[in-house]
Amino acid sequence: MAAVDSGPIASGPTTSGRRTSGHRTAGPNAGHGHSAPPGRAHWRDVVAAYVALTKPRIIELLLVTTVPVMFLAQRGVPPLGLVLATMVGGIAAAGSANTLNCVLDRDIDERMRRTRRRPLPRHAVGPRNAAIFGLVLGLVATLWLGFVVNWLSAGLALAANAFYILVYTLVLKRRTSQNIVWGGIAGCFPVVIGWTAVRGSLDWAPLALVLVVFFWTPPHTWTLAMRYREDYAEAGVPMLPVVATERAVAWQVVAYSAATVAASLALWPIAPTGWLYPVAAAVLGAVVMVEAFALVRRVARGQSGPALRPMRFFHWSNLYLALLFVAVALDPLVTR
């Protein structure tokens, strides 16, 4: 899954002690002859850079698909300690995958306007240190989930990371316009991990939600790529909006959105759920389909580029997924 960066982290010293280039910014003591203690600025910049490597906004979205499934598996409120333990392990596992992705894609990030202010392109963290950080996070996540949650969940988290790094980042991303279709499989694992954390075994019930995330990921990412098409083209990443017409991409958004809605409704008989979830899924699905067809209509009217407002669908799809999984969590509490 992908998310728009909220902004740059201020330039600071690198891990080698040399200061990176950047504009001097005015602080609260500017013009009064005072400056912040250099040691404090140093460690804050370093910590901020390492946190940025983990892509916190993507992690938030992954947790949205993990915790509600734990409520579904428990048929009520799962033990708080188990939820916290699963969240800690999930954050570490996702942070590991995202950090290693940053290491391997640093050449792309340097060329893309949207990503060139990430820590590695800014030389706020060196590739070697970032790689060590990512590997250590992955090891910690696996051991934590194994000993504190269960080894099935730990194995699934490790498999998700391996798929994201070895299959999506190293093979698919730079070679095919279907990269995010198959690469998005990695984003489906948190759903299953949430289930196995509670049940300790696999089942058919979370399959519908796995399919929701699988079909939701491509249109969500494609609309982001429509907005930053020139960036992806400059970096040589063959995202669908780079190699296909806007009309073709818009209709793909409609098709995958329809599949997402169908998968969401399938949870009702499979789980089964109470009345709250199918009502929420139907209403939210209608909204997302309206937005998908609105994109098609803008293309048909001859609008192109920023005038298409692809980010409108991108933000709506974020909200759709979050609210759908909130309904997953609330349903067993309201209708049991």
Order of alpha helices (4+ residues) and beta strands (2+ residues): alpha-alpha-alpha-alpha-alpha-alpha-alpha-alpha-alpha-alpha-alpha-alpha-alpha-alpha
